[in-house]
Amino acid sequence: QVQLVESGGGLVQAGGSLRLSCAASGSTSSINAMGWYRQAPGKQRELVAAISSGGSTNYADSVKGRFTISRDNAKGTLYLQMNSLKPEDTAVYYCHAIATGWLTEYDYWGQGTQVTVSS
């Protein structure tokens, strides 16, 4: 079992920055890829950024050049540095982890943290 707890959300003006953190606990050694998703009101949850256990990253086109995902495996923590924020970045941001089990994989989600960008 893996538990994920996000922090760092809040209200920020357009052009500002925020850094989200996701603290993992439990069977953290089984975690493979991790990522950040977001869901705005009335919209589907979408992938924002992902990072493999080896550090390879992938970003949604809408955040490339503005957001940076990173992870500290020793601390079991995932980060999302968000710069040049836009009102359209407003959403609940969720931490996601894929953990490897015996011949299967497990998906884990955090409870979400609200990010609101005012214009």
PLY file of the C-alpha trace (Angstrom):
ply
format ascii 1.0
element vertex 119
property float x
property float y
property float z
element edge 118
property int vertex1
property int vertex2
end_header
0.00 0.00 0.00
1.10 3.53 -0.79
-0.33 6.73 0.64
0.07 10.07 -1.15
-0.46 13.48 0.45
-0.29 16.67 -1.61
0.48 20.15 -0.32
1.37 23.55 -1.67
-1.78 24.58 -3.46
-3.36 27.99 -3.02
-4.43 31.23 -4.63
-1.97 33.09 -6.83
-2.17 35.89 -9.37
-1.56 35.25 -13.05
2.15 35.20 -13.76
2.96 33.92 -10.29
4.48 30.65 -9.12
3.60 27.77 -6.85
5.36 24.56 -5.90
3.31 21.47 -5.19
4.67 18.61 -3.12
3.46 15.04 -2.79
4.73 12.99 0.12
4.57 9.25 -0.37
4.51 6.77 2.51
4.06 3.04 2.90
5.62 0.73 0.33
7.50 3.52 -1.43
10.17 1.17 -2.72
7.54 -0.35 -5.01
6.78 2.98 -6.71
7.73 3.22 -10.35
6.37 6.18 -12.30
4.75 9.19 -10.66
2.85 12.11 -12.04
0.59 15.09 -11.55
-2.91 15.28 -12.94
-5.43 18.09 -12.73
-9.16 18.44 -13.01
-10.96 21.71 -13.62
-14.69 22.09 -12.94
-16.74 20.41 -15.66
-13.68 18.90 -17.31
-12.03 15.51 -17.33
-8.93 14.80 -15.31
-5.85 15.32 -17.46
-2.18 14.49 -17.20
0.00 17.50 -16.44
3.42 15.89 -16.07
4.95 12.51 -15.36
8.34 11.23 -14.30
9.77 7.73 -14.40
11.81 6.08 -11.69
14.87 6.89 -13.79
14.00 10.57 -14.10
12.57 10.72 -17.63
9.85 13.35 -17.86
6.80 14.03 -19.97
4.63 17.17 -20.04
1.31 18.23 -21.42
1.77 20.72 -24.25
-0.13 23.35 -22.28
2.48 23.43 -19.49
5.74 22.82 -21.36
8.31 25.46 -20.55
6.35 26.63 -17.49
6.10 23.59 -15.21
8.87 21.31 -13.97
8.31 17.91 -12.37
10.94 16.34 -10.15
11.22 13.68 -7.49
13.42 12.92 -4.53
13.39 9.14 -4.21
15.30 9.21 -0.94
12.60 11.37 0.62
9.74 9.71 -1.25
8.55 13.10 -2.46
7.28 14.34 -5.81
7.32 18.02 -6.78
5.73 20.24 -9.39
7.23 23.70 -9.83
4.67 25.88 -11.61
5.81 29.20 -13.07
4.06 31.79 -15.22
0.71 30.54 -14.02
-2.39 31.30 -16.06
-6.06 31.40 -15.06
-6.59 28.26 -17.16
-4.25 26.39 -14.81
-6.93 26.64 -12.12
-7.86 23.12 -11.07
-7.54 20.51 -8.38
-4.13 18.92 -8.77
-3.70 15.23 -7.94
-0.57 13.24 -7.28
-0.47 9.80 -8.90
1.86 6.85 -8.42
2.20 3.49 -10.11
3.55 0.79 -7.86
4.78 -2.58 -9.01
3.44 -5.71 -7.39
3.68 -9.40 -8.20
2.81 -9.61 -11.92
0.63 -6.53 -11.63
0.66 -2.80 -11.08
-1.31 -0.64 -8.69
-2.52 2.94 -9.11
-2.54 5.29 -6.15
-3.97 8.80 -5.90
-3.66 11.63 -3.44
-6.65 13.59 -2.18
-5.88 16.61 -4.36
-4.87 20.19 -3.71
-6.65 23.25 -5.11
-4.74 25.70 -7.29
-6.54 28.91 -8.18
-4.99 31.48 -10.51
-6.67 34.87 -10.61
-6.49 37.16 -13.61
0 1
1 2
2 3
3 4
4 5
5 6
6 7
7 8
8 9
9 10
10 11
11 12
12 13
13 14
14 15
15 16
16 17
17 18
18 19
19 20
20 21
21 22
22 23
23 24
24 25
25 26
26 27
27 28
28 29
29 30
30 31
31 32
32 33
33 34
34 35
35 36
36 37
37 38
38 39
39 40
40 41
41 42
42 43
43 44
44 45
45 46
46 47
47 48
48 49
49 50
50 51
51 52
52 53
53 54
54 55
55 56
56 57
57 58
58 59
59 60
60 61
61 62
62 63
63 64
64 65
65 66
66 67
67 68
68 69
69 70
70 71
71 72
72 73
73 74
74 75
75 76
76 77
77 78
78 79
79 80
80 81
81 82
82 83
83 84
84 85
85 86
86 87
87 88
88 89
89 90
90 91
91 92
92 93
93 94
94 95
95 96
96 97
97 98
98 99
99 100
100 101
101 102
102 103
103 104
104 105
105 106
106 107
107 108
108 109
109 110
110 111
111 112
112 113
113 114
114 115
115 116
116 117
117 118
